Amino acid sequence: MLLSNGKIESTQGCHREVIGVDGVSFSYQHKSVMTNVSFGVKERDFIGLIGTNGAGKTTLLRMIVGLLRPTEGQIRLFGVPVEKFKDWDRIGYVPQKKSLNPQFPATVREVVLSGLYGRKRLFRLVGKADHIKAADALEAMGISDLTEKRIGQLSGGQQQRVFLARALINNPSLLILDEPTVGIDAETQQSFFHMIKHMHQHHNMTFLMVSHDMDMIRAYLGQEPASNSGKLNFYIRHSHDTQDCVEHNLAHSLRGLREQLESGREVVGVGDRN
Ligand SMILES: Nc1ncnc2c1ncn2[C@@H]1O[C@H](COP(=O)(O)OP(=O)(O)OP(=O)(O)O)[C@@H](O)[C@H]1O
């Protein structure tokens, strides 16, 4: 929409940048892992990142969450360069699964609560509200009955749900998952994907997920990658495919129009200019 002051008002409420990767290269010591990788993730997109073993998928995710620095190029999170980004509660990250020692001395509740300890909040008291958040996250994952169990004594699929609950405790708007279903049986994999698809469609979340499960990727994100960079392939289900995004943008435009009319300023459509 073009306003009478000549400015264009954005109606792309669903299309704000969540992740921006521009010309990123990375080397471990002198071993180059990727060169000049660029891609973008918009609000409510679901991106599947696919590539052969060693292609650099985990490395890319670790750069996005600020654990590694690109050798060249820039990464932005919600429009802010990652090295200046502070709002880590907006991001849930589930790293690649490592097998846990069965005697690992923490209960499911403690693991989920540990998701509240952000990078700069190494110590804080856990209050009643935090316990409610943990209980809600566990319920969303369908594992409330495991709350007092030791994490190391759960099955792989159950542990993965616990780590997802841990990532969800801050109610993030972006969820980054690194091969979330590795080592999980086919039935549990299916229910896991069902769960994250539900989160994508009904909870306005943006997803970036590394997976080797091509059946799931193709079924949900399309037959072919939308883009690729070296050995990395990006399959995408865009937010603008979703009905709620269409409605979101319409509501946003109407709100802008109403504000303009109420403020008495002249509003013209782009087509009215000539
Ligand atoms: N800490 C490290 N030091 C040196 N080289 C590393 C390190 N971590 C990973 N690499 C190497 O970098 C390359 C990319 O690794 P990365 O784990 O990002 O790949 P990936 O695509 O996630 O692989 P996979 O599908 O096997 O998980 C690999 O060749 C790996 O051996």
The ligand as a MOL file (V3000), in Angstrom:
LIG
                    3D

  0  0  0     0  0            999 V3000
M  V30 BEGIN CTAB
M  V30 COUNTS 31 33 0 0 0
M  V30 BEGIN ATOM
M  V30 1 N 35.3880 -29.8170 15.5000 0
M  V30 2 C 35.7900 -30.1770 14.2740 0
M  V30 3 N 37.0890 -30.0800 13.9080 0
M  V30 4 C 37.5050 -30.4110 12.6640 0
M  V30 5 N 36.6810 -30.8810 11.7050 0
M  V30 6 C 35.3620 -31.0120 12.0080 0
M  V30 7 C 34.8440 -30.6750 13.3030 0
M  V30 8 N 33.5090 -30.8850 13.3050 0
M  V30 9 C 33.2010 -31.3480 12.0780 0
M  V30 10 N 34.3040 -31.4280 11.3030 0
M  V30 11 C 34.3570 -31.8520 9.8950 0
M  V30 12 O 33.6300 -30.8990 9.1150 0
M  V30 13 C 32.8450 -31.5550 8.1240 0
M  V30 14 C 31.3730 -31.1650 8.3020 0
M  V30 15 O 30.8970 -31.7250 9.5120 0
M  V30 16 P 29.3730 -31.5780 9.9440 0
M  V30 17 O 29.2080 -32.3070 11.2270 0
M  V30 18 O 28.9790 -30.1690 9.8920 0
M  V30 19 O 28.6460 -32.3530 8.7500 0
M  V30 20 P 27.1510 -32.9010 8.6390 0
M  V30 21 O 26.6710 -32.5260 7.2900 0
M  V30 22 O 26.3360 -32.4200 9.7950 0
M  V30 23 O 27.3640 -34.4600 8.7170 0
M  V30 24 P 26.4280 -35.6600 9.2620 0
M  V30 25 O 25.3010 -35.8340 8.2770 0
M  V30 26 O 27.3570 -36.8170 9.2690 0
M  V30 27 O 25.9360 -35.2860 10.6390 0
M  V30 28 C 33.1180 -33.0350 8.2710 0
M  V30 29 O 34.1000 -33.3990 7.3340 0
M  V30 30 C 33.6410 -33.1850 9.6790 0
M  V30 31 O 34.5520 -34.2520 9.7750 0
M  V30 END ATOM
M  V30 BEGIN BOND
M  V30 1 1 1 2
M  V30 2 1 2 3
M  V30 3 2 2 7
M  V30 4 2 3 4
M  V30 5 1 4 5
M  V30 6 2 5 6
M  V30 7 1 6 7
M  V30 8 1 6 10
M  V30 9 1 7 8
M  V30 10 2 8 9
M  V30 11 1 9 10
M  V30 12 1 10 11
M  V30 13 1 11 12
M  V30 14 1 11 30
M  V30 15 1 12 13
M  V30 16 1 13 14
M  V30 17 1 13 28
M  V30 18 1 14 15
M  V30 19 1 15 16
M  V30 20 2 16 17
M  V30 21 1 16 18
M  V30 22 1 16 19
M  V30 23 1 19 20
M  V30 24 2 20 21
M  V30 25 1 20 22
M  V30 26 1 20 23
M  V30 27 1 23 24
M  V30 28 2 24 25
M  V30 29 1 24 26
M  V30 30 1 24 27
M  V30 31 1 28 29
M  V30 32 1 28 30
M  V30 33 1 30 31
M  V30 END BOND
M  V30 END CTAB
M  END
